[in-house]
Amino acid sequence: MASEKRLLDRNARHRLFNEKTLLLIASILACAGFCATTVLHFTRPAHNAEFFLGVFSMIPISVIVQTCSEDLSLRLQHHGHEVAAGLSDAIFRNCVEFVFAIVALVGHEAKVAQTALTGGILTNTLLILGTCFFMGGFQKHTQTYPAILARLKSTLLIIGVASLMLPTAHKLCAEEVSTQGSGLTISRSASVVHLVLFVSYLCFFYHTQSDEEKDEDKDKYKFVRNILIPGSTAMAVTPEIAKTSFSPELSWQLRELSRKLREESQKQCGKTPKRPVAVNVILLCACVVVTTFVSLYVVESLEAPHHTLGLSKSFVGLILVPIVYGAAQHVGAAVRAGRKSATHEGTDWIIETALDSSIRISLFILPCVVLLGWALNEPNMSLLFDSFQVILLGIAISLVNYIMHSGSAYWLEGAMLIALYVLMAISIWFYPNDA
């Protein structure tokens, strides 16, 4: 026990040193990229150099955002503020995509804002999830996870995609000329419903009971843990849970299981809060300010790569921006899934990384941007998407939902998710710019 404790302490110090070094390097690169992009904005405006330098300068910023938002969530959970931790994740984990969508909306590029957010959902559900399953499959042949929790979250994603399909189907099927106003009304109403559903999602997965309630229901948690997680690994649904009705008691058990899985995953990875809340908030706010200016430069130079390189706005919004803006999350998830220690960590964190991010985009960020467009009197910002994007989202979410229902994953399923993303990227490359 003593040797294991010393090993954990040494690993924790090593991780702290690596994180400090990573933050320092990312801060230097972010400042250099921001300054260079600003210079190009005033010397060579609307040029390819400004566009690509602005896009790729977001990589170190996303590293800082990912590191600080994760540490902030750990700090809040460490003090028992589970709901506040979930809310901080909703605000900061995807703040780069959020800020870019707002800047694009203010710059009268509502279609770019729409495609950037839907592209984020595609990237999370196909590329990140597929990469994690693919890399993890080489370390552990069968990767298992709590299927009940995965099903709940994949169902939330289906609801999010359904809200995109309904206004689009209404637009395609209605024959009246005056359907634009009703389509906007449907979109804005669906956005309000989404925000209510997102608050319910936070309360369900992050609500913490009082100590008295935890003591009374201690045996209940042990029961559901033995059903959902035989032994020490997160397994699929067993016959016992399949026969269990979804009662209020089971709903508490699932919520408590979700919280315990987060805590155990953090403990096995050796993750502990390293910075005060104020430091993380200051760094995140600074990143938001820098992201705002860089996103403004990128949006203003969108036409340059289209005229010179043939990059359509659809490809930029659906593929390029989500991949680059979420580069830190993509690389971090792939490295974590592929290392040997991942076999002892479980795979529930993969669900949190990929599905939770998509849920935040579909149920929180996208509705907020739609309502902001309503406040700014921007009629093009709605949940009315072209049929091509809706088909892409429908195929992606259907495949992910099918895989999530099994409770286990293999490297081949990861390869299939990545292959589907590549096929979509190829079709998006040839999609017309003004479609």
C-alpha positions as CSV (number, residue, x, y, z in Angstrom):
1,M,0.0,0.0,0.0
2,A,2.8,2.4,0.9
3,S,4.6,1.8,-2.3
4,E,1.4,2.3,-4.4
5,K,0.8,5.5,-2.6
6,R,4.3,6.8,-3.3
7,L,3.9,5.7,-6.9
8,L,0.6,7.7,-7.2
9,D,2.2,10.7,-5.6
10,R,5.1,10.6,-8.0
11,N,2.8,10.2,-10.9
12,A,0.7,13.1,-9.7
13,R,3.7,15.4,-9.4
14,H,4.8,14.3,-12.9
15,R,1.3,15.1,-14.3
16,L,1.3,18.5,-12.6
17,F,4.7,19.3,-14.1
18,N,3.5,18.2,-17.6
19,E,0.3,20.3,-17.2
20,K,2.2,23.4,-16.2
21,T,4.5,23.0,-19.1
22,L,1.6,22.4,-21.5
23,L,-0.2,25.5,-20.3
24,L,3.0,27.6,-20.6
25,I,3.7,26.4,-24.1
26,A,0.0,26.8,-25.2
27,S,-0.1,30.3,-23.7
28,I,3.0,31.4,-25.6
29,L,1.7,29.9,-28.9
30,A,-1.8,31.4,-28.4
31,C,-0.3,34.9,-27.8
32,A,2.0,34.5,-30.8
33,G,-0.8,33.3,-33.0
34,F,-3.2,36.0,-31.9
35,C,-0.6,38.8,-32.5
36,A,0.3,37.4,-35.9
37,T,-3.3,37.1,-37.0
38,T,-4.0,40.6,-35.8
39,V,-1.1,42.0,-37.8
40,L,-2.3,40.1,-40.9
41,H,-5.8,41.4,-40.3
42,F,-4.7,45.0,-40.7
43,T,-1.9,44.5,-43.3
44,R,-3.4,41.7,-45.5
45,P,-7.2,41.6,-44.8
46,A,-9.4,38.8,-46.2
47,H,-6.3,36.8,-47.2
48,N,-5.6,33.1,-47.0
49,A,-2.8,33.7,-44.6
50,E,-5.2,35.5,-42.2
51,F,-7.8,32.7,-42.4
52,F,-5.5,29.7,-41.9
53,L,-3.3,31.4,-39.3
54,G,-6.5,32.4,-37.4
55,V,-7.9,28.9,-37.6
56,F,-4.8,27.1,-36.5
57,S,-4.0,29.6,-33.7
58,M,-7.1,28.3,-32.1
59,I,-5.4,25.0,-31.3
60,P,-3.3,26.3,-28.3
61,I,-6.4,28.2,-27.1
62,S,-8.4,25.0,-27.2
63,V,-5.7,23.3,-25.2
64,I,-6.0,26.0,-22.5
65,V,-9.8,25.9,-22.5
66,Q,-9.8,22.1,-22.2
67,T,-7.3,22.0,-19.4
68,C,-8.7,24.8,-17.3
69,S,-12.4,23.8,-17.8
70,E,-11.6,20.3,-16.7
71,D,-9.7,21.5,-13.6
72,L,-12.5,23.9,-12.8
73,S,-15.1,21.1,-13.0
74,L,-12.9,18.9,-10.7
75,R,-12.5,21.7,-8.2
76,L,-16.3,22.3,-8.0
77,Q,-16.9,18.5,-7.7
78,H,-14.2,18.3,-5.0
79,H,-16.3,20.8,-3.0
80,G,-19.5,19.0,-3.6
81,H,-21.0,21.4,-6.1
82,E,-22.1,18.9,-8.7
83,V,-24.7,21.0,-10.5
84,A,-22.2,24.0,-10.7
85,A,-19.7,21.6,-12.2
86,G,-22.2,20.5,-14.8
87,L,-23.1,24.1,-15.5
88,S,-19.4,25.1,-15.8
89,D,-18.9,22.2,-18.3
90,A,-21.8,23.5,-20.3
91,I,-20.4,27.0,-20.5
92,F,-16.7,26.5,-20.8
93,R,-16.1,23.0,-22.3
94,N,-17.4,24.1,-25.7
95,C,-16.9,27.8,-25.3
96,V,-14.7,28.0,-28.4
97,E,-17.4,26.7,-30.6
98,F,-19.9,28.8,-28.8
99,V,-17.9,32.0,-29.3
100,F,-17.3,31.2,-33.0
101,A,-21.0,30.7,-33.6
102,I,-21.9,34.0,-31.9
103,V,-19.3,35.9,-33.9
104,A,-20.4,34.3,-37.1
105,L,-24.0,35.2,-36.2
106,V,-23.2,38.9,-35.4
107,G,-21.2,39.0,-38.7
108,H,-24.3,38.0,-40.6
109,E,-22.9,34.5,-41.4
110,A,-25.8,32.5,-39.8
111,K,-25.2,29.6,-42.1
112,V,-21.6,29.3,-41.0
113,A,-22.7,29.4,-37.4
114,Q,-25.2,26.6,-38.1
115,T,-22.7,24.4,-39.9
116,A,-20.0,24.9,-37.3
117,L,-22.3,23.6,-34.6
118,T,-23.7,20.7,-36.6
119,G,-20.1,19.9,-37.6
120,G,-19.2,19.8,-33.9
121,I,-21.8,17.2,-33.3
122,L,-20.6,15.1,-36.3
123,T,-17.0,15.4,-35.1
124,N,-17.7,14.4,-31.5
125,T,-20.0,11.5,-32.4
126,L,-18.1,10.0,-35.3
127,L,-14.4,11.1,-35.2
128,I,-13.8,11.4,-31.4
129,L,-15.9,8.4,-30.4
130,G,-14.5,6.3,-33.3
131,T,-10.9,7.2,-32.5
132,C,-11.3,6.3,-28.9
133,F,-12.9,2.9,-29.7
134,F,-10.2,2.3,-32.4
135,M,-7.2,3.2,-30.2
136,G,-8.6,1.6,-27.1
137,G,-9.3,-1.6,-29.1
138,F,-5.6,-2.3,-29.4
139,Q,-5.1,-2.2,-25.6
140,K,-8.4,-4.0,-24.7
141,H,-10.2,-6.1,-27.2
142,T,-13.6,-5.6,-25.7
143,Q,-14.4,-2.2,-24.3
144,T,-17.4,-2.2,-22.0
145,Y,-19.3,0.7,-20.5
146,P,-22.6,1.2,-18.6
147,A,-25.2,0.7,-21.3
148,I,-28.1,2.2,-19.4
149,L,-26.3,5.6,-19.1
150,A,-25.1,5.5,-22.7
151,R,-28.6,4.8,-23.9
152,L,-30.0,7.7,-21.9
153,K,-27.4,10.1,-23.5
154,S,-27.8,8.7,-27.0
155,T,-31.6,9.2,-26.6
156,L,-30.9,12.9,-25.7
157,L,-29.0,13.2,-28.9
158,I,-31.9,11.7,-30.9
159,I,-34.1,14.4,-29.4
160,G,-31.7,17.1,-30.4
161,V,-31.5,15.8,-34.0
162,A,-35.3,15.5,-34.1
163,S,-35.6,19.2,-33.4
164,L,-33.6,19.8,-36.5
165,M,-35.6,17.4,-38.6
166,L,-39.0,18.8,-37.6
167,P,-38.6,22.4,-38.8
168,T,-36.8,21.2,-41.9
169,A,-39.5,18.7,-42.7
170,H,-42.1,21.4,-42.1
171,K,-40.3,23.6,-44.5
172,L,-40.0,20.9,-47.2
173,C,-43.6,19.6,-46.9
174,A,-45.6,22.8,-46.4
175,E,-46.8,24.2,-49.6
176,E,-47.9,27.6,-48.3
177,V,-45.8,30.6,-49.3
178,S,-45.9,32.0,-45.8
179,T,-44.1,29.2,-44.1
180,Q,-41.0,31.1,-43.2
181,G,-42.6,32.7,-40.1
182,S,-44.0,29.5,-38.9
183,G,-40.7,27.8,-39.4
184,L,-39.0,30.4,-37.2
185,T,-41.7,30.0,-34.6
186,I,-41.1,26.2,-34.5
187,S,-37.3,26.7,-34.3
188,R,-37.5,29.2,-31.4
189,S,-40.1,27.2,-29.5
190,A,-37.9,24.1,-29.9
191,S,-34.9,26.1,-28.6
192,V,-36.8,26.9,-25.4
193,V,-37.8,23.3,-25.0
194,H,-34.2,22.2,-25.5
195,L,-33.0,24.6,-22.8
196,V,-35.6,23.2,-20.4
197,L,-34.5,19.6,-21.3
198,F,-30.9,20.6,-20.8
199,V,-31.6,21.9,-17.3
200,S,-33.4,18.6,-16.6
201,Y,-30.3,16.8,-17.9
202,L,-28.0,18.7,-15.5
203,C,-30.3,18.1,-12.6
204,F,-30.6,14.4,-13.3
205,F,-26.9,13.6,-13.8
206,Y,-25.3,16.2,-11.4
207,H,-27.8,16.5,-8.6
208,T,-26.2,15.5,-5.3
209,Q,-28.3,14.2,-2.4
210,S,-27.8,15.1,1.2
211,D,-25.7,13.0,3.5
212,E,-28.8,11.5,5.2
213,E,-30.3,10.4,1.9
214,K,-26.9,8.9,0.9
215,D,-26.7,6.9,4.1
216,E,-30.2,5.6,3.7
217,D,-29.8,4.5,0.1
218,K,-26.2,3.1,0.4
219,D,-27.4,-0.4,-0.2
220,K,-29.4,0.6,-3.3
221,Y,-26.3,2.0,-5.0
222,K,-24.4,-1.3,-4.2
223,F,-27.3,-3.2,-5.8
224,V,-27.4,-1.3,-9.0
225,R,-23.6,-1.2,-9.3
226,N,-23.4,-5.0,-9.0
227,I,-26.0,-5.2,-11.8
228,L,-24.6,-2.6,-14.1
229,I,-20.9,-3.1,-13.3
230,P,-20.1,-6.7,-12.4
231,G,-16.7,-6.9,-10.6
232,S,-14.6,-3.7,-11.2
233,T,-15.4,-3.0,-14.9
234,A,-18.3,-1.2,-16.5
235,M,-20.2,-4.0,-18.2
236,A,-23.3,-4.0,-20.4
237,V,-26.8,-4.5,-19.2
238,T,-27.2,-7.9,-17.4
239,P,-30.4,-10.0,-17.4
240,E,-31.2,-8.7,-14.0
241,I,-31.3,-5.0,-15.1
242,A,-33.2,-6.0,-18.2
243,K,-36.0,-7.2,-16.1
244,T,-36.0,-4.2,-13.8
245,S,-38.6,-1.5,-14.5
246,F,-37.4,2.1,-14.7
247,S,-38.8,3.3,-11.4
248,P,-38.0,6.5,-9.5
249,E,-35.7,4.4,-7.3
250,L,-33.8,3.2,-10.3
251,S,-33.5,6.7,-11.6
252,W,-31.8,7.7,-8.4
253,Q,-29.5,4.7,-8.7
254,L,-28.5,5.7,-12.2
255,R,-27.8,9.2,-11.2
256,E,-25.7,8.1,-8.3
257,L,-24.0,5.6,-10.6
258,S,-23.1,8.3,-13.0
259,R,-21.6,10.4,-10.2
260,K,-19.6,7.5,-8.8
261,L,-18.3,6.6,-12.3
262,R,-17.0,10.2,-12.7
263,E,-15.3,10.1,-9.3
264,E,-13.7,6.6,-9.9
265,S,-12.5,7.6,-13.4
266,Q,-10.9,10.7,-11.9
267,K,-9.3,8.7,-9.1
268,Q,-7.9,6.0,-11.5
269,C,-6.5,8.6,-13.8
270,G,-5.0,10.5,-10.8
271,K,-6.9,13.6,-11.7
272,T,-7.1,16.2,-8.8
273,P,-7.8,19.9,-8.9
274,K,-4.6,21.8,-9.2
275,R,-5.6,25.5,-9.5
276,P,-8.0,27.7,-7.6
277,V,-11.4,28.5,-9.1
278,A,-10.4,32.2,-9.7
279,V,-7.3,31.3,-11.7
280,N,-9.2,28.9,-13.9
281,V,-12.0,31.4,-14.5
282,I,-9.5,34.2,-15.3
283,L,-7.7,32.0,-17.8
284,L,-11.0,30.9,-19.4
285,C,-12.3,34.5,-19.7
286,A,-9.0,35.5,-21.3
287,C,-9.4,32.6,-23.8
288,V,-12.9,33.8,-24.6
289,V,-11.7,37.3,-25.3
290,V,-8.9,36.1,-27.6
291,T,-11.2,33.6,-29.3
292,T,-13.7,36.4,-30.0
293,F,-11.1,38.4,-31.9
294,V,-9.6,35.4,-33.7
295,S,-13.0,34.2,-34.7
296,L,-13.8,37.7,-36.0
297,Y,-10.7,37.5,-38.2
298,V,-11.6,34.1,-39.5
299,V,-15.2,35.0,-40.3
300,E,-14.2,38.1,-42.2
301,S,-11.7,36.1,-44.3
302,L,-14.0,33.2,-45.1
303,E,-14.3,34.1,-48.8
304,A,-10.6,34.0,-49.4
305,P,-10.1,30.2,-49.3
306,H,-13.3,29.7,-51.3
307,H,-12.1,31.8,-54.2
308,T,-8.5,30.6,-54.2
309,L,-8.6,27.0,-53.0
310,G,-12.2,26.1,-53.6
311,L,-13.1,25.5,-50.0
312,S,-16.8,25.9,-49.6
313,K,-18.3,27.4,-46.5
314,S,-20.0,24.1,-45.8
315,F,-16.6,22.3,-45.7
316,V,-15.2,25.0,-43.5
317,G,-18.1,24.9,-41.0
318,L,-18.8,21.2,-41.0
319,I,-15.2,19.8,-41.1
320,L,-12.4,22.3,-40.8
321,V,-13.6,24.5,-37.9
322,P,-14.8,21.6,-35.6
323,I,-11.6,19.6,-36.1
324,V,-9.2,22.5,-35.5
325,Y,-11.2,24.1,-32.7
326,G,-11.6,20.8,-30.9
327,A,-8.0,19.6,-31.7
328,A,-7.0,19.4,-28.0
329,Q,-10.0,17.3,-27.1
330,H,-9.4,15.0,-30.1
331,V,-5.7,14.4,-29.5
332,G,-6.2,14.0,-25.7
333,A,-8.9,11.5,-26.1
334,A,-7.0,9.4,-28.7
335,V,-3.8,9.4,-26.5
336,R,-5.7,8.5,-23.4
337,A,-7.6,5.6,-25.1
338,G,-4.4,4.2,-26.7
339,R,-2.1,4.1,-23.7
340,K,-1.7,0.9,-21.7
341,S,-3.1,2.4,-18.4
342,A,-6.5,2.8,-20.2
343,T,-7.2,-0.8,-19.6
344,H,-7.6,-0.1,-15.9
345,E,-9.5,3.2,-16.2
346,G,-12.7,1.9,-17.8
347,T,-14.3,3.4,-20.8
348,D,-17.1,5.5,-19.3
349,W,-15.0,8.6,-19.8
350,I,-15.3,8.0,-23.6
351,I,-19.0,8.4,-23.3
352,E,-18.6,11.6,-21.3
353,T,-16.0,13.0,-23.8
354,A,-18.0,12.3,-27.0
355,L,-21.7,12.2,-26.1
356,D,-21.7,14.8,-23.4
357,S,-20.0,17.3,-25.7
358,S,-22.6,16.7,-28.5
359,I,-25.4,17.0,-25.9
360,R,-24.1,20.4,-24.8
361,I,-24.0,21.6,-28.4
362,S,-27.4,20.3,-29.4
363,L,-29.4,21.1,-26.3
364,F,-27.6,24.2,-25.0
365,I,-25.3,26.0,-27.4
366,L,-27.4,25.7,-30.6
367,P,-30.7,26.8,-28.8
368,C,-28.8,29.8,-27.2
369,V,-27.5,30.9,-30.6
370,V,-31.0,30.6,-32.1
371,L,-32.5,32.7,-29.4
372,L,-29.7,35.2,-29.7
373,G,-30.5,35.4,-33.4
374,W,-34.1,36.1,-32.4
375,A,-32.9,38.9,-30.2
376,L,-30.7,40.4,-33.0
377,N,-33.6,40.0,-35.5
378,E,-31.6,37.6,-37.6
379,P,-34.2,35.4,-39.4
380,N,-31.5,33.1,-41.0
381,M,-30.4,31.8,-37.6
382,S,-32.9,29.0,-36.9
383,L,-33.2,25.3,-36.7
384,L,-34.1,25.2,-40.4
385,F,-31.3,23.2,-42.0
386,D,-30.9,22.0,-45.5
387,S,-31.8,18.4,-46.1
388,F,-28.2,17.4,-46.7
389,Q,-27.1,18.3,-43.2
390,V,-30.1,16.8,-41.6
391,I,-29.4,13.5,-43.5
392,L,-25.8,13.6,-42.3
393,L,-26.8,14.1,-38.7
394,G,-29.5,11.5,-38.9
395,I,-27.1,8.8,-40.2
396,A,-24.5,9.7,-37.6
397,I,-26.8,9.6,-34.6
398,S,-28.5,6.5,-35.8
399,L,-25.2,4.6,-36.0
400,V,-24.0,5.9,-32.7
401,N,-27.3,5.0,-31.0
402,Y,-27.1,1.5,-32.4
403,I,-23.5,1.0,-31.1
404,M,-24.3,2.5,-27.7
405,H,-27.2,0.1,-27.1
406,S,-24.8,-2.9,-27.1
407,G,-22.9,-1.9,-24.0
408,S,-19.6,-2.9,-25.5
409,A,-17.4,-1.7,-28.4
410,Y,-14.5,-3.1,-30.5
411,W,-11.8,-1.4,-32.6
412,L,-13.7,-2.4,-35.7
413,E,-16.7,-0.3,-34.6
414,G,-14.3,2.6,-34.1
415,A,-13.0,2.1,-37.6
416,M,-16.6,2.1,-39.0
417,L,-17.3,5.4,-37.3
418,I,-14.1,7.0,-38.6
419,A,-14.9,5.6,-42.1
420,L,-18.3,7.2,-42.1
421,Y,-16.8,10.5,-41.0
422,V,-14.3,10.4,-43.9
423,L,-17.1,9.5,-46.4
424,M,-19.1,12.5,-45.1
425,A,-16.1,14.8,-45.4
426,I,-15.6,13.8,-49.0
427,S,-19.3,14.5,-49.9
428,I,-19.1,17.8,-48.0
429,W,-16.0,18.8,-50.0
430,F,-18.0,18.7,-53.2
431,Y,-21.1,20.3,-51.7
432,P,-22.0,23.7,-53.3
433,N,-20.9,26.8,-51.4
434,D,-24.3,28.5,-51.7
435,A,-26.5,25.5,-51.2
